[in-house]
Amino acid sequence: MSRIILLFVMFACATGANAQGTGAGSAEDRQQHIDSLIQLLPPDSVLRGIMERGIHGDGVHRAWMDAMKKQGIKRVLIEVHFVWKHGPEQMEVKRLRYFASYANESDELTDTKRLEEIRASGLEQRLKDEAIPRAERGF
């Protein structure tokens, strides 16, 4: 039995999807949106490298993305701890780190009052609720 930490990132953008969450838009539109996002990132960005290799979201727009955008949050790094026993068990979100940009580590939001506002808005709980199923699927 091993204790494992999984880190993953959630973004305040979807690839060419509409606000109803249907994932509407052609594959070509979604790819153009992805390509435009890639071009906005620094050449040495880890996120850019991941996206250039074809790893990105499912193109479905979700309500938490709008909430992130409204609060000026572009990226959230989520740390999930779990025990591995023939698969992940006892999964728990341990930490969330919020960023005002997609790639700049110095843009982390650390102001205590601001973090309290994020929690009070319900956004943090929605992200935690989204994180566990994604971690279970190995996203």
N, C-alpha and C positions, 0 to 999 in steps of 0.2 A: 504494500500500500504506500503510495507516494502522494505528497501534497504538491500540487502544481499550481502555478500562477499563469493565467492567460491574460495577455494584454491585447486589446483591440480598440479600434477607433470608430466612432460614429460621426458622420458629417451632416451639416445643415444644408445638404443639396441632394437632389435626386437627378437621375439622368433622363431628362426629357419627359418627365411624368407630369400628370395633372394633379390638381389639388384634391380630387376625389379618391386618389389612391388606386386608380385602375391601371396605371402604367401605360396610359395611352401615349401615342406618338410612335412614329415608325422607328424601326431599328436604325435607319440612317440618321434620323433626328437625334436619337439617343447617342449614337456614336459621335456625331458632330458636337454635341454638348460635352461629352467626355473629352474629346480632343481639345475643345476650347478651355476646359478646366486644366488639362495637362499643361497647356501652353502658359497658363498663369502661374504655375509652380516653378520654383528655382530648378535649374538642371540637376543639382545634386540632392534634391529632395527625395526622401525615402518614399513619400506618398506618390510622387511623380513616377518613380521607378515601378512601383506596384501597379499603378494605373496603366503605364505603358506596356506592362506584361499582361494586360487584359483583366486584372482583378479590380472589380468595382461592384457597386450595389446592384440591386435587381431592377432599378428604374422606377420603383413604386414610391410615390410621394406619401409621406406619413406626417401626422399632425405634430409630432415632436420636432420635426425639421423646421416647421413654421415657428414653433416656440423658441427653438435655438436661434433662428434668424432674427426674430423679434428682440431677443436679448443680446444680439451682437456676438453670438457664439458660433464659430465656424467649425470647430472640431472638439470632440471630447475623447479623451483617452480613458478607457475603463479597465480597471484591474479586477479580474475575477479569480478567486481562489477556489480550488476544489480538490477532492481526493479522487485518485484514479483506482478503481477496482473493476476491471473489465469494462470501463467506461467512466465518465465523470459522475461523481456523487458529491453531495454536501456542497453544492455550488453556492457561492456567496460573493456579492459585489463588495469589495473592500475599499476601493477608492475611485473617485472620478476627478479628472483634471480637465479644466475648461480652457480653451484657447480662442483668441480673437482673430486668428488667421489659420490657414490650412497647413502651413509649413514652418512657421517661425516659432521656435521653442521659447523665445523671450516674450511672446505674446500671451503667456499663461495668465489667466485671471486669478489673482490671489487675494484681492481685497476682501476681508472678512464680511463686510456689509454686503458687498455684491454677491458673494457666495450664499449668504443667508437669503437674499432676494431670490436667487435661483432655486433654492430649496423650497422656500415659501410658495413659489409659483406652481409647484408640483412637477416641474420639468425634471428635476433630479430623479424623482420616483418613477416617472415614465421611462426615463433612460435605463434605470435599473431593471424595470420590468421587461424592457426590450433586450437587455444585455444577457440575461440568463438563458432564454430560448436560443439566442444566437450562439452563445458559448456552448450550449448542449449540442447544437448542430455542427460545431467546429468552425463557425463562420470567422 
